[in-house]
Amino acid sequence: MAAFFVAVFPGNISQYLTHSDAFGLDTDGKRLGRLFFQSVLIAWALWSTRAWTARKKG
């Protein structure tokens, strides 16, 4: 999941820069909020799979 969230991040940046509406994101504020929340999703995916602790041990 973390890799997926990282992979779609450039598309989200493009949507913000081109002011494209999609998925209910019809304002720049909503699109910018998603960009900041994307890092939370990446961290959550890594935490929930314990990827950080596995990397520290291995």
N, C-alpha and C positions, 0 to 999 in steps of 0.2 A: 504494500500500500504506500509506503514511504516513497518508493521509486516512482509509483504512478503520480503521486502528488508533486514530486520534483519534475516529472516529465511534462505535466500540463501547466506548470508555472509559466513558461515562456508564452503560452497561448493566453494566459490570464493577463500578462503584462501587455501583450499586443491588444487585447480587448480594451484595456484601460487607456492605452495610448491612442487608439483609433476611435474611442468613444462608442464602441459597438454594444448594442443591447442584446442580452440573451439571458435566459433562465431567471428572469425577474430582476436582473441587475440593470436598471434603467437610468442610473445616475452615476457620476464619477465617484461620489462618496461611497456608494455601495461596492463599486468595482475596486476601489482602493482598500476598503475594509476587507474584501476577500483576499487581497494580496497579503495583508498582514496576518489574517487568520490562516492562510495557507501554511505558514511556518509552524503554527500551533498544530495543525493536522499532521505535518511531517513528524514533529516531536512526539505527538500522541501515538502515531503508528510505530515509531521506534521504541517508545516506552512500553506499549502494550504487548509487543512481541519480545521484550527484554533484549533487544538487539544491542543496546548500549552495554549492558552487563556482560553479554556474551563476547563482545569485542574486547572489553577490558581483560577478561580471563584468557582469551585466546590469543 
